[in-house]
Amino acid sequence: MAETTMVPLQEEEAAFGQIGESKLGIPDVVVIVVYFVFVLAVGLFSSWKSQRSSVMGYFLASRSMHWIPVGASLFASNIGSGHFIGLAGSGAASGIGVAGFEQGAVYILMLLGWLFVPVYMSSNVFTMPEYLMKRFGGQRIRVYLSFLALLLYIFTKISADLYAGALFIQLALNKNSPEWLYLSILFLLAVAAVFTIAGGLTAVVWTDFVQTILMIVGAFILMVLSFNEVGGYRALVEKYPFATASERAVGADNATCGEPPAEYMNLIQPIEPGKSNFPWTGMVFGLTLNSIWYWCTDQVIVQRTLGSRNMIHAKGGCILAAYLKFLPMWLLVFPGMAARILFPDRVACAVPEKCEAICGSPGGCSNIAYVELVLNLLPSGMAGLMLAVMMAALMSSLTSIFNSASTIFHHGWKQTTTPSDRELLVVGRVFVAVLVVISVIWIPVIQKTGNSQLFDYIQSISSFLAPPICAVYLLAIFWGRTTEPGAFWGLMVGLAIGLLRFILEFSYTAPACGTGEDKRGWFLQAIVGNVHYLHFSCILWIITGVVTIAVSLLTEPIADSCLYRLTYWTRKDTRPRIPIEYSKSAVSHMGNGNAPAGIQVQEPGQDPSSATVEEDGERAAGFPL
C-alpha cells in the first residue's frame, strides 16, 4: 500500500480532522490499554495453570478443553482483521453475496465434528501432515504439505491480516509514515508472540474466548448504529443500489464504473462471467471444496478440536462455531453496505486517480468501509473499543497461526531426530519467533498487494492451492485403496496446475475500471478472465482426484493391518496397527499373533510413550467414537 494522503478533499479534512492528527481521543487510548492488560492477564493466567511444560500441554492444551472455549476459538481463529475489512468491503462493493462464504461454513463444521475429527483422534496425531505420514508412510507428502501449509499461512492468513490491520491503523491514527506503521504492527506481533510462546494452546484458546466476546459485542454495537444511521433494514435495501460516488469513470465497454450489481440482495447469483463476483455454481461446489480444506484439514482449525477433552466436547465446539458463523452477515456484511450509503464518495470511489489518493488502490476503496463506520459513527471511547476489537481479531488469528505453525515444525523435526522433550518445546517457541521475523519482512510486500476487494484475494489464492489437498484428504479418509504414490502424484499435478493459474492470475491482472482496455489477449481472458476462481477450484479438484485414483489403482495397495484407526471405516477397530514401513515383514508374523522382531505394536488404549515404534494407538478410551 503506497504512502498516500488519506483525506484528499478539503471539506472532508474538516470532518475527519487535519492530516496527521490522530482521530483517537484519550478515552479511546484508555480503553485500548485496559483491554491489553485484561487479555494479557487472562492469557498468562491460563498458561500458568496449564501443563505447558509438556508437549501435550503446549500444543494440544493437555487435551482438556471444554466445548465452549473450543467453539469460540474456532470462530475467533477464523474471524480475523481480514474478515472485518474483507467481508464489509465485499458487502459494500457487491451486496450480501459474500455472506455465502460464512453460511457455507455452517455445514462444513458438521463434517469436521462428525466425519474428520473422529479419525484424527483415533489415529492420535498432533498435526495434519503427521496424519498423512501415518496413513501413507514415507516423508515426501508430509514435507510437501508442511511446506505448503507454511506458505499459505504467510501469503493468505498472515499477509491478509497484517494488511487489514495496517489499513485500519493508518486510517484511525492519520499516520502515513512507514515508521509509525512498522511500530504499530511490530507491537501487535510482539503481543501475539508473547501469548503463543509463553502459554501454548491453552493461552491461545482462552484469549480467543475473551476476544470472541469482545469482537461480537463491539461489532453488534456498530451494526445497530449503522442500521440506525441509514434508517433501518428496509431503508438500507432501498438506498443501496443508488449509493454511488458523485464522480465516476467510464470503462472500456462504455459502462459507468462503480455501479452496484443488480443481484445485491441475492445469495444465488448468475454464473455468467462479469455479472457476479459469486456465481452460484462456484458457491455451491467450489466453495464447498475450499471449505473442506480450510475447516477439516487445516492445522489452525483442526488443532482447536484436537485439544478437546473428548469427542462430545469436540462436536459441541463445532456446533457452537457453526451458530456463530451466522453472525458475520449481520455484523460485517450489512454494515459494509451501510458504509457505502453513508460515505459513497470514499467507499464507492469510482475514479482510479481519486481511489489511489484515498486508499492506495486504483481498483476501488471498498476495503475501508468498516473503518469509516468506526471512525465516524462511534463516540469517543467506543472507537477505541472497536480498535481493540480489530487488534483482538488480528492477534487471535496470529496467535493461532503461530501456535499451529510451530506445531507443524516441531513434529516435522521430531520425525528426523530424537530430541528431548525440553528441546522440542524450545524449538517450537523459537520457530514462532522466526515466523514473527518473516511476517515483519513481508510487510512491504503486503502494502503493495492492496486489492480492491481483500476477500477476493484471499479466496482466489486458496482456490489455486487448496483443492488438491482437499481431494487427497477425502480419498485418504474414505477410500482405503488410496496409496502413497497416488496421493503424491495427485498433489504434484494439482500443484503444477494451481501454480500455473496463480502465475497467470497475478502476472497479467485485469485493469481497473476506467484505466484502459484489457490487453491480456483472448487466451488469457478465456482461461483466466472467464473461469471464476471457484469454478477453477472444481476443475483442479477433479483433476487431482482422477490422477490420485488412477495411480493408486496401478500401484500396490496398503495392507489392511496398516490402516486400523486411520480411515473413517476403521476408526473403531481395536486390532493393533502395524506401521506401513514395516508392513511387509510384519504381515507374516501377525498371522501367528506375534509382532516381528524389533517392532513393538501399540495396543488400543496403550500409553503411546510405551511403544517403541508404533506411537499411535486408539484414543477410544474416553472418546465415544
C-alpha positions in Angstrom: 0.0 0.0 0.0 1.6 3.2 -1.2 2.1 6.2 1.1 -0.8 8.5 0.3 -2.8 11.3 1.7 -5.8 9.5 3.2 -8.2 12.6 3.1 -7.8 14.3 -0.2 -10.7 16.7 -0.2 -10.7 19.9 1.9 -14.3 19.6 3.0 -13.6 16.0 4.2 -10.5 17.3 6.1 -12.8 19.4 8.2 -14.9 16.3 9.0 -12.1 13.9 9.6 -9.5 16.2 11.2 -6.2 17.6 9.9 -3.8 15.4 8.1 -1.5 13.7 10.6 -3.8 14.4 13.6 -5.0 11.3 15.4 -8.7 10.6 15.3 -8.5 8.7 18.7 -9.1 10.7 21.9 -7.8 10.0 25.4 -10.8 7.7 26.3 -10.0 5.6 23.2 -6.4 5.2 24.4 -7.6 4.3 27.9 -9.9 1.6 26.6 -7.2 0.1 24.4 -4.7 0.0 27.3 -7.3 -1.6 29.7 -8.1 -4.2 27.0 -4.5 -5.2 26.5 -3.9 -5.5 30.3 -7.0 -7.6 30.7 -6.4 -10.0 27.8 -2.7 -10.4 28.8 -3.7 -11.3 32.3 -6.2 -13.9 31.1 -3.7 -15.4 28.7 -0.9 -15.6 31.2 -3.1 -16.9 34.0 -4.5 -19.7 31.8 -1.0 -20.6 30.6 0.3 -20.7 34.2 -2.4 -23.1 35.1 -2.0 -25.3 32.0 0.5 -28.1 31.6 2.7 -26.1 29.3 5.9 -27.8 30.4 4.8 -30.9 28.4 4.5 -31.3 24.7 0.8 -32.4 25.1 0.1 -29.4 27.2 1.8 -26.8 25.0 0.5 -28.0 21.6 -2.9 -29.6 22.4 -3.8 -27.9 25.7 -3.4 -31.2 27.5 -6.5 -32.3 25.5 -8.7 -30.9 28.2 -10.6 -28.0 26.6 -14.3 -27.5 27.2 -16.7 -27.2 24.2 -17.4 -23.5 24.8 -13.8 -22.2 24.5 -13.2 -24.7 21.7 -16.2 -23.3 19.7 -15.2 -19.8 20.5 -11.6 -20.4 19.5 -12.8 -22.0 16.2 -14.7 -18.8 15.4 -12.1 -16.4 16.6 -9.3 -18.2 14.7 -11.3 -17.8 11.5 -12.6 -14.2 12.0 -9.5 -12.0 11.8 -8.9 -8.5 10.7 -9.1 -9.7 7.1 -12.7 -10.7 7.7 -13.6 -7.3 9.3 -12.1 -5.5 6.3 -12.8 -8.1 3.6 -16.4 -9.0 4.4 -17.5 -5.4 5.0 -15.6 -4.4 1.9 -17.2 -7.0 -0.3 -20.6 -6.2 1.2 -20.0 -2.5 0.2 -18.9 -3.5 -3.3 -21.5 -6.1 -4.3 -24.1 -6.8 -1.5 -24.8 -9.9 0.5 -23.4 -12.5 -2.0 -20.1 -12.7 0.0 -22.1 -13.9 3.0 -22.4 -17.3 1.3 -18.8 -18.0 2.4 -20.0 -17.7 6.0 -23.3 -19.6 5.6 -21.5 -22.5 3.8 -19.1 -23.0 6.7 -22.1 -24.0 8.9 -22.5 -27.3 7.1 -18.7 -28.0 6.8 -18.3 -27.6 10.5 -20.7 -30.5 10.9 -18.5 -32.6 8.6 -15.5 -31.7 10.8 -17.1 -32.8 14.0 -18.8 -36.0 12.8 -16.5 -37.3 10.0 -13.0 -35.9 10.3 -12.2 -35.4 13.9 -13.1 -39.0 14.9 -10.5 -40.2 12.5 -7.9 -37.7 13.7 -8.5 -38.6 17.3 -8.4 -42.3 16.8 -5.1 -42.0 15.0 -3.7 -39.9 17.8 -1.9 -37.2 15.8 -0.8 -33.7 16.6 -0.7 -32.3 13.0 -2.3 -32.9 9.7 0.9 -33.7 7.8 1.6 -36.3 10.6 -1.7 -37.9 9.9 -0.9 -38.3 6.2 2.5 -39.8 7.1 0.9 -42.4 9.2 -1.8 -43.0 6.6 0.6 -43.4 3.6 4.1 -43.8 5.1 7.2 -42.1 3.9 8.2 -38.5 4.3 7.6 -36.7 1.0 3.9 -36.0 1.4 4.4 -34.7 5.0 7.3 -32.5 3.9 5.3 -31.1 1.0 2.2 -30.4 3.0 4.2 -28.8 5.8 5.9 -26.5 3.4 2.7 -25.6 1.6 0.9 -25.0 4.9 3.5 -22.5 6.0 3.4 -20.8 2.6 -0.4 -20.5 2.8 0.0 -19.1 6.3 2.3 -16.3 5.1 0.6 -15.5 1.8 -3.1 -15.6 2.8 -3.5 -15.6 6.6 -0.7 -13.5 8.0 -0.4 -11.2 4.9 -4.1 -10.6 4.7 -4.5 -9.9 8.5 -1.5 -7.6 8.6 -2.6 -5.7 5.5 -6.1 -5.3 7.0 -4.6 -4.2 10.4 -2.2 -1.8 8.7 -5.1 -0.2 6.7 -7.1 0.2 9.9 -4.2 1.7 11.9 -3.3 4.1 9.1 -6.8 5.5 8.8 -7.5 5.6 12.5 -4.4 7.4 13.5 -3.9 9.5 10.4 -0.3 8.4 10.4 1.0 7.9 6.9 4.7 7.5 7.7 6.1 3.9 7.2 8.0 4.2 10.5 4.8 4.6 12.6 3.1 1.8 10.7 6.0 -0.5 11.4 6.0 0.3 15.1 2.2 -0.4 15.3 2.5 -3.8 13.6 5.6 -4.8 15.5 3.7 -4.1 18.7 0.8 -6.3 17.6 3.1 -9.1 16.5 5.1 -8.9 19.8 1.9 -9.3 21.9 0.7 -12.2 19.7 4.1 -13.9 20.0 4.1 -13.4 23.8 0.8 -15.2 24.1 1.9 -18.1 21.9 5.5 -18.6 23.2 4.5 -18.2 26.8 1.5 -20.4 27.0 0.9 -22.7 24.1 -2.5 -23.7 23.0 -4.3 -23.2 26.4 -3.4 -19.5 26.4 -4.4 -19.2 22.7 -7.7 -20.8 23.3 -8.7 -18.8 26.4 -7.5 -15.5 24.9 -9.6 -16.4 21.8 -12.6 -17.0 24.1 -12.2 -13.5 25.7 -11.6 -11.8 22.3 -14.6 -13.6 20.7 -16.9 -12.0 23.2 -15.2 -8.6 22.7 -15.5 -8.9 18.9 -19.1 -9.8 18.9 -20.2 -7.1 21.4 -18.3 -4.4 19.6 -19.4 -5.4 16.2 -23.0 -5.7 17.4 -23.0 -2.1 18.7 -21.6 -0.8 15.4 -24.2 -2.8 13.5 -27.0 -1.2 15.5 -25.6 2.3 14.9 -25.1 1.6 11.2 -28.7 0.4 10.7 -30.0 3.4 12.7 -27.9 5.9 10.6 -29.3 4.7 7.3 -32.9 4.4 8.6 -33.2 0.7 9.2 -33.1 -2.5 7.2 -35.7 -1.6 4.7 -34.0 1.8 4.0 -30.7 0.0 3.6 -32.1 -2.3 0.9 -33.8 0.6 -0.9 -30.9 3.0 -0.8 -28.0 0.7 -1.6 -28.5 0.5 -5.4 -28.4 4.3 -5.6 -25.3 4.7 -3.4 -22.7 5.8 -6.0 -19.9 8.3 -6.0 -20.5 11.8 -7.3 -17.8 11.3 -9.9 -17.4 8.1 -11.8 -15.1 7.0 -14.6 -16.3 5.2 -17.7 -14.9 1.7 -18.5 -13.6 0.4 -21.8 -17.0 -1.0 -22.7 -18.6 2.4 -22.1 -20.1 1.2 -18.9 -20.1 3.5 -15.9 -17.7 2.4 -13.2 -18.8 1.8 -9.6 -22.4 0.7 -10.4 -23.9 -1.6 -7.6 -24.8 -5.1 -9.0 -28.5 -5.8 -9.7 -28.3 -9.0 -7.6 -27.1 -7.3 -4.5 -29.6 -8.9 -2.2 -29.3 -12.5 -3.6 -27.1 -15.3 -2.3 -27.8 -17.2 -5.5 -26.2 -15.2 -8.3 -25.7 -15.6 -12.1 -22.8 -17.7 -13.4 -22.1 -15.6 -16.5 -18.6 -14.1 -16.3 -18.5 -10.5 -15.3 -22.1 -10.4 -14.0 -21.3 -11.5 -10.5 -18.3 -12.0 -8.1 -20.0 -15.0 -6.6 -21.6 -17.3 -9.2 -24.0 -19.8 -7.6 -22.2 -22.9 -9.1 -18.9 -21.8 -7.7 -20.5 -21.0 -4.3 -22.2 -24.4 -4.1 -19.4 -26.7 -5.4 -16.1 -24.8 -5.5 -16.7 -23.1 -2.1 -17.6 -26.5 -0.5 -14.2 -27.9 -1.6 -12.3 -24.9 -0.4 -14.2 -25.0 2.9 -13.4 -28.7 3.5 -9.7 -27.9 3.1 -10.0 -25.0 5.5 -12.3 -26.3 8.2 -11.4 -30.1 8.0 -7.8 -30.3 7.1 -6.1 -27.0 8.1 -3.9 -27.2 11.1 -5.1 -23.9 12.6 -8.7 -25.1 12.8 -8.3 -28.8 13.4 -5.9 -28.2 16.3 -8.7 -26.5 18.2 -10.8 -29.6 18.1 -7.9 -31.9 18.9 -7.5 -30.0 22.1 -11.0 -31.1 23.3 -11.3 -33.3 26.3 -13.3 -35.8 24.4 -15.4 -36.3 21.2 -18.6 -34.9 22.9 -16.8 -31.6 23.5 -15.2 -31.6 20.1 -18.6 -31.9 18.5 -20.1 -29.3 20.8 -17.4 -26.9 19.9 -18.2 -27.4 16.2 -21.9 -26.8 16.8 -21.2 -23.6 18.7 -18.8 -22.3 16.0 -21.5 -23.1 13.4 -24.0 -21.0 15.2 -21.5 -18.1 15.5 -20.9 -18.3 11.7 -24.5 -16.9 11.2 -23.3 -13.6 12.7 -20.9 -12.2 10.2 -23.6 -11.4 7.6 -25.3 -9.1 10.1 -22.2 -7.9 12.0 -20.0 -7.2 9.0 -21.7 -7.5 5.5 -24.8 -5.4 6.2 -22.7 -2.6 7.9 -20.4 -2.7 4.9 -23.4 -2.0 2.7 -24.5 0.8 5.1 -21.0 2.4 4.8 -21.4 2.6 1.0 -24.7 4.5 1.6 -23.2 6.9 4.2 -19.8 7.6 2.6 -20.3 7.0 -1.2 -17.5 9.3 -2.4 -14.9 7.3 -0.4 -16.2 3.8 0.0 -17.8 3.7 -3.5 -15.0 5.6 -5.2 -15.1 5.0 -8.9 -12.3 7.2 -10.4 -8.9 5.4 -10.3 -6.9 8.6 -9.5 -9.1 9.5 -6.6 -9.2 5.9 -5.3 -5.4 5.9 -5.4 -5.4 9.0 -3.2 -7.9 7.8 -0.7 -6.8 4.2 -0.1 -3.9 3.4 -2.4 -5.8 1.1 -4.7 -7.0 2.3 -8.1 -9.5 -0.5 -8.3 -11.7 0.9 -5.6 -11.8 1.7 -1.8 -14.5 -0.7 -0.6 -11.9 -2.1 1.9 -12.2 1.0 4.0 -15.9 0.5 4.6 -15.7 -0.8 8.1 -13.0 1.6 9.2 -15.2 4.5 8.0 -18.0 3.4 10.2 -15.8 3.0 13.3 -14.2 6.4 12.9 -17.4 8.3 12.1 -20.3 6.7 13.9 -18.8 5.6 17.2 -18.4 8.2 20.1 -15.1 8.7 21.8 -14.2 5.6 23.8 -16.3 3.3 21.7 -14.0 3.9 18.7 -11.1 2.8 21.0 -13.2 -0.3 21.9 -13.6 -1.2 18.2 -9.9 -0.6 17.5 -9.3 -3.0 20.4 -11.7 -5.4 18.7 -9.7 -5.2 15.4 -6.5 -5.8 17.2 -8.1 -8.7 19.1 -9.1 -10.2 15.8 -5.6 -9.7 14.4 -3.9 -11.2 17.4 -6.3 -14.0 17.7 -5.6 -15.0 14.1 -1.8 -14.6 14.5 -1.6 -16.5 17.8 -3.5 -19.4 16.3 -1.3 -19.4 13.2 2.0 -19.1 15.2 1.0 -21.9 17.5 -0.1 -24.2 14.7 2.9 -23.5 12.5 5.3 -24.2 15.4 3.4 -27.5 16.0 4.0 -28.5 12.3 7.7 -27.6 12.5 8.1 -29.2 15.9 6.7 -32.6 14.8 8.4 -32.5 11.5 11.8 -32.1 13.3 10.8 -34.9 15.7 10.4 -37.3 12.8 14.1 -36.8 11.7 15.8 -36.5 15.1 15.5 -37.8 18.7 15.5 -34.6 20.8 14.4 -34.4 24.4 11.0 -33.1 25.5 12.6 -29.8 26.6 14.4 -29.4 23.3 11.1 -29.9 21.4 9.4 -27.2 23.4 12.3 -24.7 22.8 12.3 -25.4 19.1 8.6 -24.8 18.9 8.9 -21.5 20.6 12.0 -20.4 18.6 10.2 -21.2 15.4 7.3 -18.8 16.5 9.9 -16.1 16.8 11.2 -16.9 13.3 7.7 -16.6 11.9 7.4 -13.2 13.5 10.5 -12.1 11.7 9.3 -13.4 8.4 6.0 -11.6 8.9 7.8 -8.3 9.5 9.9 -8.8 6.4 6.7 -9.4 4.4 5.1 -6.1 5.5 6.4 -4.1 2.4 5.0 -6.8 0.2 1.7 -6.7 2.0 1.5 -2.9 1.5 1.8 -3.4 -2.3 -0.8 -6.1 -2.6 -3.8 -3.8 -1.9 -6.7 -5.3 -3.8 -10.0 -3.6 -4.4 -11.6 -6.5 -2.6 -9.4 -8.1 0.0 -11.7 -11.1 0.5 -11.5 -12.0 -3.2 -7.7 -12.0 -2.9 -7.8 -14.4 0.0 -10.3 -16.8 -1.6 -8.6 -16.8 -5.0 -5.2 -17.9 -3.6 -7.0 -20.6 -1.6 -8.7 -21.8 -4.8 -5.4 -22.2 -6.6 -3.6 -24.2 -3.9 -6.1 -25.9 -1.7 -8.3 -28.2 -3.9 -5.5 -30.9 -4.3 -5.2 -31.1 -0.5 -8.9 -31.5 -0.1 -9.0 -34.3 -2.7 -6.2 -36.2 -1.1 -7.6 -36.0 2.4 -11.1 -37.1 1.3 -9.6 -40.1 -0.5 -7.2 -40.9 2.4 -10.0 -40.9 4.9 -12.9 -42.5 2.9 -11.1 -44.8 0.4 -8.7 -47.3 1.9 -7.3 -48.2 -1.6 -5.6 -44.8 -1.9 -1.8 -45.3 -2.0 1.2 -43.1 -1.2 2.3 -42.8 -4.9 -1.3 -41.9 -5.9 -1.6 -39.2 -3.3 1.8 -37.8 -4.0 1.4 -37.5 -7.8 -2.1 -36.2 -7.4 -0.7 -33.4 -5.2 2.1 -32.7 -7.6 -0.1 -32.5 -10.7 -2.6 -30.3 -8.7 0.2 -28.1 -7.5 1.6 -27.6 -11.0 -1.8 -26.6 -12.5 -2.6 -24.4 -9.5 0.7 -22.6 -9.7 0.2 -22.0 -13.4 -3.2 -20.3 -12.8 -1.7 -18.4 -9.8 1.1 -17.0 -12.0 -1.3 -16.1 -14.9 -3.7 -14.5 -12.5 -1.3 -12.2 -10.8 1.2 -11.6 -13.6 -1.5 -10.5 -16.1 -4.1 -8.7 -14.0 -7.2 -7.2 -15.5 -7.1 -3.4 -15.5 -9.2 -1.5 -13.0 -12.4 0.1 -14.5 -11.5 3.4 -16.1 -7.8 2.7 -16.6 -8.0 1.4 -20.2 -8.7 -1.7 -22.2 -8.0 -5.3 -21.2 -4.8 -6.2 -23.1 -4.4 -9.7 -21.8 -5.4 -11.3 -25.1 -8.2 -13.8 -25.9 -6.4 -16.8 -24.5 -5.8 -15.3 -21.0 -9.3 -13.8 -21.0 -10.7 -17.2 -21.8 -8.9 -19.3 -19.2 -8.5 -16.7 -16.5 -11.0 -13.9 -17.0 -13.9 -16.2 -17.9 -13.1 -19.1 -15.5 -14.0 -17.9 -12.0 -11.6 -19.0 -9.3 -14.3 -21.1 -7.6 -15.0 -22.8 -10.9 -11.3 -23.4 -11.3 -11.3 -25.0 -7.8 -13.8 -27.6 -9.0 -11.7 -28.4 -12.1 -8.5 -28.7 -10.1 -10.2 -30.9 -7.5 -11.4 -33.3 -10.2 -8.0 -33.5 -12.0 -6.3 -34.2 -8.7 -8.8 -36.9 -7.7 -8.6 -38.6 -11.1 -4.8 -38.7 -11.0 -4.8 -40.0 -7.4 -7.3 -42.7 -8.1 -5.6 -43.8 -11.4 -2.1 -44.0 -9.8 -3.4 -45.8 -6.7 -5.1 -48.5 -8.8 -1.8 -49.0 -10.7 0.3 -49.4 -7.5 0.4 -52.0 -4.7 -2.4 -51.4 -2.1 -1.6 -50.8 1.5 -2.2 -53.7 3.8 -5.4 -53.6 5.9 -3.4 -54.1 9.0 -1.7 -50.8 8.4 -5.0 -48.8 8.2 -6.6 -49.6 11.5 -8.0 -46.3 13.0 -6.6 -44.3 10.1 -9.8 -44.3 7.9 -13.4 -43.5 8.7 -14.4 -47.1 8.2 -11.8 -48.4 10.6 -11.8 -45.7 13.2 -13.2 -48.0 15.9 -11.1 -51.0 15.0 -9.4 -52.3 18.1 -6.8 -54.5 16.4 -3.1 -53.5 16.7 -1.9 -51.4 13.8 1.4 -52.1 12.0 3.4 -49.1 10.7 3.4 -49.1 6.9 7.2 -49.1 6.6 7.2 -52.5 8.5 4.1 -54.0 6.9 5.8 -56.5 4.6 7.9 -58.1 7.3 5.1 -57.8 9.8 2.2 -59.4 8.0 3.6 -62.9 8.2 4.4 -62.5 11.9 1.0 -61.1 12.7 -0.6 -64.1 11.1 0.9 -66.1 14.0 -0.2 -63.5 16.5 3.3 -62.1 17.1 5.0 -58.9 16.1 8.2 -59.1 14.1 11.5 -58.8 15.9 12.3 -55.3 17.0 8.8 -54.0 16.4 6.5 -53.2 19.3 3.0 -52.5 18.1 0.8 -50.5 20.4 -2.5 -52.0 21.5 -5.6 -49.8 21.6 -5.6 -47.6 24.7 -1.9 -48.2 25.5 0.2 -45.3 26.6 1.9 -44.0 23.5 5.2 -43.5 25.3 5.5 -47.2 26.0 5.5 -48.1 22.3 8.9 -48.2 20.6 7.8 -47.9 17.0 4.0 -47.5 16.8 3.1 -44.4 18.7 -0.5 -44.2 17.5 -2.9 -46.4 19.4 -6.6 -45.8 19.7 -7.7 -42.8 21.6 -11.0 -44.6 22.1 -10.5 -44.7 25.9 -12.6 -41.8 27.0 -13.7 -40.9 23.4 -17.1 -42.3 22.4 -16.4 -42.6 18.7 
